[in-house]
């Protein structure tokens, strides 16, 4: 052990990373698997669902024997947890100018791809994917990117034009829905595929929707989530069901605006802003219905986790987004047109009036989510990354 420690001190951490991956590749290669050196980049280690999914992938792929370097723009509070075995690289301190930080982040990733021998660079979200597409050029790293939202909103106007050029040399693009992939049909890459978000096993819990008249929602307090519609819809529900309550979990810039709206509609004793939660399962355990009122979505984690918990869901039928592919309308929940307050209220009323319906739809929702278990989703990601690696390096 002393000799090993001495060797590690001499060769340095980067060389150790390279040697460890090479040894793992030799070992795993005997059973037909490819150990890869993976770079992952999604901007920050905190934020929304995309960042959380990327962290989950990193942790799971490390356990499968791959070597992971995780790039992060800069430190923030409330960061998601990465396995200690992952090499975490902060790209800057967050105080640089727009041009300077874009140059710095791209350069650091480019140099890391070369010096660490990264096989595949995986990026989530628009800015990280633009930088990664540039950073991967001139290296041996394949580039795989993931579009995490409605392409028309994530890549509007000039960004769409830039994507056509920057992603022309990328090796694969992963979408969250079939509709999103069809909407981005003008991008020419070797492979385009659909992989939904993973649902952790811990989300599959026993609940009793029939026992509760509580409606819950989880998400950033932002314009996208349109909590105003949910509050207005619940104002109609409150007149119909005296036992119904609404709890809104999340944080964001619109907190004060939403509180004012709650006061204005006279629901301060029935609607509460709960702040962020790190334990969504506890939220779902005491709820009867999950509601999602967004104007647009990718593949909403909160909706998937609520369905896995056995809650019936009412969601807006976001164009391109995941709710329409997750919910079977009238079976595992209700889909209503975006922006339709009255229809949203009617769907909530129907569920609140029938406990057996809530249980039946909740059971159907939970069963539908079993196909999205984390291990199954990671299998798909691993296959895409391995294919990109083999194609890049000319392996059969």
Residue pairs with C-beta under 8 A, 6 or more apart in sequence:
8 16
11 19
13 87
14 115
14 116
17 37
17 67
17 69
17 87
17 116
18 37
18 116
18 117
20 67
21 35
21 36
21 37
21 66
21 67
21 117
24 35
24 65
24 66
24 67
25 34
25 35
25 36
27 35
27 65
28 34
28 35
28 65
29 35
33 64
33 65
34 386
34 389
34 390
34 395
35 65
35 66
35 67
36 66
36 67
36 119
36 120
36 385
36 386
36 389
37 66
37 67
37 69
37 116
37 117
37 118
37 119
37 120
38 58
38 61
38 66
38 67
38 68
38 69
38 118
38 119
38 120
38 121
38 122
38 385
39 69
39 70
39 71
39 109
39 112
39 113
39 116
39 118
39 120
39 121
39 122
39 141
40 54
40 57
40 58
40 68
40 69
40 70
40 71
40 121
40 122
40 123
41 70
41 71
41 72
41 109
41 121
41 122
41 123
41 124
41 128
41 131
41 132
42 50
42 51
42 54
42 123
42 124
42 125
42 128
43 51
43 72
43 73
43 124
43 125
43 127
43 128
44 51
44 72
44 73
44 74
44 76
44 79
45 51
45 55
45 70
45 72
45 76
45 79
45 80
45 82
46 76
46 77
46 78
46 79
46 80
48 220
49 148
49 197
49 298
49 299
49 300
49 301
49 302
50 124
50 125
50 146
50 148
50 298
51 80
51 124
52 80
52 301
53 124
53 197
53 198
53 301
54 122
54 124
55 70
55 80
55 81
55 82
56 198
56 200
56 374
57 122
57 198
57 378
57 381
58 68
58 70
58 82
58 83
58 86
59 81
59 82
59 83
59 86
60 374
60 375
60 378
61 68
61 378
61 381
61 382
61 385
62 68
62 83
62 85
62 86
63 83
64 378
64 382
67 87
68 85
68 86
68 87
69 86
69 87
69 89
69 112
69 116
69 118
70 82
70 86
70 87
70 88
70 89
71 89
71 91
71 105
71 108
71 109
71 112
72 88
72 89
72 90
72 91
73 90
73 91
73 92
73 94
73 101
73 105
74 90
74 91
74 92
74 93
74 94
75 90
75 94
78 276
82 88
89 108
89 112
91 101
91 104
91 105
91 108
91 109
92 101
92 104
92 105
92 108
94 101
96 104
102 131
105 131
106 131
106 134
106 135
107 135
109 121
109 131
109 132
109 135
110 134
110 135
110 136
110 137
110 138
110 139
112 118
113 121
113 135
113 136
113 139
113 140
113 141
114 138
114 139
114 140
117 140
118 139
118 140
118 141
119 140
119 141
119 142
119 389
119 392
119 393
120 141
120 142
120 143
120 144
120 171
120 385
120 388
120 389
120 392
121 132
121 135
121 136
121 141
121 142
121 143
121 144
122 144
122 145
122 146
122 385
123 129
123 131
123 132
123 133
123 143
123 144
123 145
123 146
124 145
124 146
124 148
125 148
125 154
126 154
126 155
126 159
129 145
129 146
129 167
130 162
130 163
130 166
132 143
132 145
133 143
133 145
133 166
133 167
133 169
133 170
134 166
136 142
136 143
136 169
136 170
137 169
140 392
140 393
141 392
142 171
142 172
142 388
142 389
142 391
142 392
143 169
143 170
143 171
143 388
144 170
144 171
144 172
144 173
144 174
144 384
144 385
144 388
145 167
145 170
145 172
145 173
145 174
146 173
146 174
146 175
146 176
146 195
147 154
147 155
147 173
147 174
147 175
147 176
147 180
147 184
147 298
148 154
148 176
148 298
149 180
149 296
149 297
149 298
149 321
150 180
150 183
150 296
150 297
150 298
150 318
150 319
150 320
150 321
151 160
151 180
151 183
151 184
151 320
152 183
152 320
153 296
155 163
155 184
163 187
164 186
164 187
167 173
167 187
167 189
168 188
168 189
170 189
171 189
171 190
171 191
171 388
171 391
171 392
172 189
172 190
172 191
172 192
172 193
172 384
172 387
172 388
173 184
173 187
173 189
173 191
173 192
173 193
174 192
174 193
174 194
174 195
174 381
174 384
175 181
175 184
175 192
175 193
175 194
175 195
176 194
176 195
176 196
176 197
176 298
176 299
176 322
177 194
177 196
177 298
177 299
177 320
177 321
177 322
177 325
178 194
178 325
179 319
179 320
179 321
179 324
179 325
180 194
180 298
180 320
180 321
181 192
181 193
181 194
183 320
184 192
190 391
191 384
191 387
191 388
193 380
193 384
195 377
195 380
195 381
195 384
196 299
196 304
196 322
196 325
196 372
196 377
197 299
197 301
197 304
197 322
197 372
197 377
198 372
198 373
198 374
198 376
198 377
198 378
199 304
199 305
199 308
199 369
199 372
199 373
199 374
199 377
200 305
200 374
201 373
201 374
202 281
203 280
203 281
203 304
203 305
203 308
203 309
203 369
204 308
204 309
204 366
204 369
204 370
205 281
205 284
205 285
205 308
205 309
205 310
206 310
207 284
207 285
207 287
207 309
207 310
207 311
207 362
208 359
209 287
209 288
209 289
209 310
209 311
209 312
209 355
209 358
209 359
209 362
210 288
210 355
210 356
210 358
210 359
211 288
211 355
212 286
212 287
212 288
213 241
213 243
213 244
213 245
213 288
213 352
214 244
214 245
214 246
214 247
214 286
214 287
214 288
214 289
215 234
215 237
215 244
215 245
215 246
215 247
215 287
215 288
215 289
215 290
215 291
215 348
215 352
216 246
216 247
216 248
216 249
216 283
216 284
216 287
216 289
216 290
216 291
216 306
217 225
217 227
217 230
217 246
217 247
217 248
217 249
217 250
217 290
217 291
217 292
217 293
217 302
218 249
218 250
218 277
218 280
218 283
218 302
218 306
219 225
219 227
219 249
219 250
219 292
219 294
219 300
219 302
220 250
220 251
220 252
221 227
221 248
221 250
221 251
221 252
221 253
221 254
221 255
221 258
221 273
222 252
222 253
222 254
223 254
223 295
224 294
224 295
224 296
224 297
225 250
225 293
225 294
225 295
226 293
226 294
226 295
226 316
226 339
227 248
227 254
227 258
227 293
228 258
228 261
229 293
229 316
229 339
229 341
229 344
230 246
230 248
230 291
230 293
230 344
231 246
231 258
231 261
231 262
231 265
231 267
231 271
232 261
232 265
232 341
233 293
233 341
233 342
233 344
233 345
233 348
234 244
234 246
234 267
234 270
234 271
234 345
234 348
235 265
235 266
235 267
236 341
236 342
236 345
236 349
237 244
237 345
237 348
237 349
237 352
238 244
238 267
238 270
240 349
240 352
241 349
241 352
241 353
244 270
244 348
244 352
245 270
245 271
245 272
246 267
246 270
246 271
246 272
246 291
247 271
247 272
247 274
247 283
247 287
248 258
248 271
248 272
248 273
248 274
249 274
249 275
249 276
249 277
249 280
249 283
250 275
250 276
251 275
251 276
255 273
258 273
259 273
262 268
262 271
262 273
277 283
280 302
280 305
280 306
281 305
281 309
284 290
284 305
284 306
284 309
284 310
284 311
285 309
287 306
287 311
288 311
288 312
288 351
288 352
288 358
289 311
289 312
289 313
289 314
289 348
289 351
289 352
289 358
290 302
290 303
290 306
290 307
290 311
290 312
290 313
290 314
291 313
291 314
291 315
291 344
291 348
292 300
292 302
292 303
292 313
292 314
292 315
292 316
292 323
293 315
293 316
293 344
294 300
294 315
294 316
294 318
294 321
294 338
295 316
295 318
295 338
295 339
296 318
296 319
296 320
296 321
296 338
297 303
297 318
297 321
297 322
297 323
298 321
298 322
299 321
299 322
299 325
299 326
300 321
300 322
300 323
303 313
303 315
303 322
303 323
303 326
303 327
304 322
304 326
304 369
304 372
306 313
306 365
307 313
307 326
307 327
307 332
307 333
307 365
307 366
307 368
307 369
308 365
308 366
308 369
308 372
309 366
310 362
310 363
310 365
310 366
311 362
311 365
312 332
312 333
312 334
312 351
312 357
312 358
312 361
312 362
312 365
313 327
313 332
313 333
313 334
313 361
313 365
314 333
314 334
314 336
314 344
314 347
314 348
314 351
315 323
315 327
315 333
315 334
315 335
315 336
316 323
316 335
316 336
316 337
316 338
316 339
316 340
316 344
317 323
317 324
317 335
317 336
317 337
317 338
318 324
318 338
319 338
323 335
324 335
326 332
326 368
327 333
327 334
327 335
327 365
328 364
328 368
329 335
331 361
331 364
332 361
332 364
332 365
332 368
333 361
333 365
334 347
334 350
334 351
336 343
336 344
336 347
337 343
350 357
351 357
351 358
351 361
352 358
389 395
390 396
